[in-house]
Protein backbone atom coordinates (compact mmCIF):
# COMPACT_ATOMS: atom_id res chain seq x y z
CA UNK A 1 0.00 0.00 0.00
CA UNK A 2 1.45 3.36 -1.01
CA UNK A 3 1.77 6.15 1.53
CA UNK A 4 -0.77 8.91 1.38
CA UNK A 5 0.46 11.95 -0.60
CA UNK A 6 -0.08 14.21 2.43
CA UNK A 7 2.32 12.10 4.47
CA UNK A 8 4.95 12.29 1.74
CA UNK A 9 4.81 16.08 1.89
CA UNK A 10 5.71 15.89 5.58
CA UNK A 11 9.16 14.62 4.63
CA UNK A 12 9.84 18.03 3.08
CA UNK A 13 9.77 19.47 6.60
CA UNK A 14 13.02 17.61 7.26
CA UNK A 15 14.73 19.93 4.80
CA UNK A 16 13.96 23.05 6.87
CA UNK A 17 16.81 22.65 9.41
CA UNK A 18 19.24 21.86 6.62
CA UNK A 19 18.30 24.90 4.56
CA UNK A 20 18.07 27.13 7.65
CA UNK A 21 21.66 26.40 8.64
CA UNK A 22 23.12 26.06 5.13
CA UNK A 23 22.69 29.75 4.29
CA UNK A 24 25.40 31.08 6.60
CA UNK A 25 25.26 34.70 5.43
CA UNK A 26 21.73 34.83 6.87
CA UNK A 27 22.94 34.39 10.46
CA UNK A 28 26.65 35.33 10.36
CA UNK A 29 26.28 38.39 12.58
CA UNK A 30 26.64 39.45 16.17
CA UNK A 31 23.27 41.06 16.94
CA UNK A 32 20.62 40.55 18.21
CA UNK A 33 22.06 38.92 21.31
CA UNK A 34 20.14 36.54 23.53
CA UNK A 35 21.35 36.24 27.15
CA UNK A 36 24.71 37.59 25.99
CA UNK A 37 25.15 35.05 23.20
CA UNK A 38 25.72 36.38 19.67
CA UNK A 39 23.02 35.67 17.10
CA UNK A 40 25.36 33.30 15.26
CA UNK A 41 25.39 30.85 18.18
CA UNK A 42 21.84 30.99 19.48
CA UNK A 43 20.38 30.77 15.96
CA UNK A 44 22.16 27.46 15.41
CA UNK A 45 21.13 26.19 18.84
CA UNK A 46 17.52 27.11 18.09
CA UNK A 47 17.72 25.00 14.93
CA UNK A 48 19.00 22.02 16.94
CA UNK A 49 15.93 22.21 19.17
CA UNK A 50 13.59 22.87 16.24
CA UNK A 51 15.10 20.03 14.21
CA UNK A 52 14.45 17.52 17.00
CA UNK A 53 10.84 18.68 17.23
CA UNK A 54 10.37 18.54 13.46
CA UNK A 55 11.92 15.07 13.28
CA UNK A 56 9.68 13.77 16.08
CA UNK A 57 6.60 15.29 14.43
CA UNK A 58 7.38 13.75 11.03
CA UNK A 59 8.09 10.38 12.65
CA UNK A 60 4.80 10.34 14.55
CA UNK A 61 2.79 11.45 11.53
CA UNK A 62 4.36 9.00 9.05
CA UNK A 63 4.76 5.83 11.14
CA UNK A 64 1.88 3.38 10.65
CA UNK A 65 -0.01 2.44 13.79
CA UNK A 66 -0.47 -1.14 14.91
CA UNK A 67 -3.96 -2.25 15.80
CA UNK A 68 -4.54 -3.25 19.42
CA UNK A 69 -5.04 -6.99 19.93
CA UNK A 70 -8.60 -8.07 20.69
CA UNK A 71 -9.41 -8.65 24.35
CA UNK A 72 -10.37 -12.32 23.94
CA UNK A 73 -6.95 -13.48 22.67
CA UNK A 74 -5.38 -13.66 26.11
CA UNK A 75 -2.16 -12.08 27.29
CA UNK A 76 -0.02 -10.64 24.46
CA UNK A 77 3.11 -11.74 26.36
CA UNK A 78 2.04 -15.37 25.80
CA UNK A 79 0.84 -15.56 22.19
CA UNK A 80 -1.01 -18.69 21.23
CA UNK A 81 -1.74 -19.76 24.77
CA UNK A 82 -3.72 -18.78 27.83
CA UNK A 83 -2.37 -16.14 30.13
CA UNK A 84 -0.84 -17.34 33.42
CA UNK A 85 -3.73 -16.03 35.52
CA UNK A 86 -6.22 -18.09 33.47
CA UNK A 87 -4.19 -21.27 33.86
CA UNK A 88 -3.98 -20.84 37.65
CA UNK A 89 -7.69 -20.25 38.20
CA UNK A 90 -8.55 -23.95 38.06
CA UNK A 91 -5.60 -25.11 40.20
CA UNK A 92 -5.86 -24.98 44.01
N, C-alpha and C positions, 0 to 999 in steps of 0.2 A: 504494500500500500504506500503510495507516494505521500510525502508530507504536504500539509496544506500550504498554499502559497503565502498566506499571512505569516506562518511560522518561518518560512524561508527568509522573509524580509527581516525578521528579527536578527538574523545573523549579520546583517549590515550594521547593526548597533555595535558589534565588536570592532568595527573599524574606527569608531569615534576616538577611543584613547590613542590609537596609533596615529591618526591624522592630527589630533590635538597636540601631540608631543613632537611630531615630525617637523612641523613648521616652526623652527627655533626663533626666527626673527619676530614672531608674534609675541613671545614671552621673554626675550633676551633683554631685560631691562631691570632697573633697580626698584622703581616705584610702580604701584603702591606697595607699601610694606604691610605685613600682617604680623603682629606681635614681634616686630623687629626683624623679621625675615624678609629678604628681598623677594620681589615678585617672582623672579626666576626659580627660586626654590619652592615656595609654597604653591605655585601653579602646578609644578610637577607632582608634588605630594598630593594635591587635590585630585589629579588625574589617577594616581595610584588607588585612592579611595573610591573614586567614581568608576574606575575600571573593574574593581572587585564587585561593586554593586551591579554594574551592567552585565558582567559575566554571570553572576548568580541569577539575575532576572532572565537572561536568555536561556540558561540551563533549565530553570523551572518551567519556562513557557514552551520549550521544545522537547523536553523529555516525556515520552509516553508514560501514562499512568498504568499501574497494574490493578486489575480488578481485585477487590477483597474476596477471600474465599467464602463460600457459603457457610452458614452456621452449622449445618448438619454433617459436615465432613469430619468433624473431630478436631483435634489439636493440630495446628499446622507444623508443630515441631516433630510430630510423628505421622508423616504422610502414609496413607494406606493402612492405617491401623487405628484402634481406639486410643483415646488419650489415657494416660495413667490413672486419672481419677475415675474414669468409667470402668477400668479393669479392676479396681480395688473395691468398688461398691458391692459386688457380690461376695467378696472374701471377708470372713470375720475371723 
